[in-house]
């Protein structure tokens, strides 16, 4: 009979690049054992080697397509196989599409909903008892896009609005359980994935842009402090404030203009 106690870990999705990669480094530096999840196995293995070379425990790498409906089951089975259970969950994986919704592939938009909403909901709720047991927390990566409707990226903005609302509700619900719950809401974040996707350079410059390492650092500090929401960058904080006081038509027009400057592409934020 196996009586080995399960080891607490930080589970990070979308850990192969950008914010997820930087969060993995921060969690590792702070002494957490990691489980890294993405579709890019080579990148995850490289990151795991880098973390191990620093003297930290080598992360467990899980190459899983999180858009698939059995992704949560696969993650749970892998954790159980290695006698691990989450102390922290970081739902970072997600993607967006730019362009009029009617011109975009419905299959792609449904995949976006599956990843940005269904998978985030599944992984947030599935391991709640473990998070409570280890007095841990949940960090869901939303976006400044979650505060207003987004013409030219309608489904993406809507998914991030869900993540924001859902995470804030869990923050309140889980206070009594001793679980920290934080919504991380960045603006544009430069990453290698975005460059390969053909995002114009001008879209990744300007006062609203905050680098992935700074976003990750702010998100980590906010989670550990039990903050409900973290918005990195002064300009992004102003945008959030304005979204609460300006007429919705004004915010819609501004969002529409911004998105029209971009080509149709996938982005990770």
C-alpha angles and dihedrals in degrees: 000000000000109000097167112134118238114256117231115241142175110242114206124186122201088025097149096086147357121010094356093055092048092048090052090055092049094048090048093050089052091056102259122144107232141216111197120201131188141111094256102086096176093053092047092050090050091051091046090052091049092051092046091050089059090062097260124124111278110255122240108248119215117186101203134151101231092197089071117095094231094054093104092050091051092050093048091049093049092049092049091048090056095040092246133135131183122265090168131023120198113191101195103139115105144119141206140208127217123209137059110321093231091057095050125090109268089211090057092047091050089049088052090053090048093053102034097041115013097042093043090051093047096049093042094055103029096070100033094119091054091049089052093046092054096038088239135139153236125240115190118187108223122157144232081256088073093073099065138026111265120220109202089026100042101150094042093052090046092052091052091049087056093049091050095048094042093049094047090051092051089049088062097039095049099046090096090050092057093240118141113223123187135175112211110206113187128172121219112340121192115230140159090247091058092050092053089048090060100250108170112251091233089063090060097050133073140067095301093059117098121180120248094246092054092046090050093048092051092046093050093048091047093050094049090048091051096242116168094217138012123196110183117211132033095249092052090050088053091050090053091048092049091049087064098051109028122083113268091238090059093051091046092053092049093049091047092053093048094050094046088063090065130077119236107275146126119266136186116217 
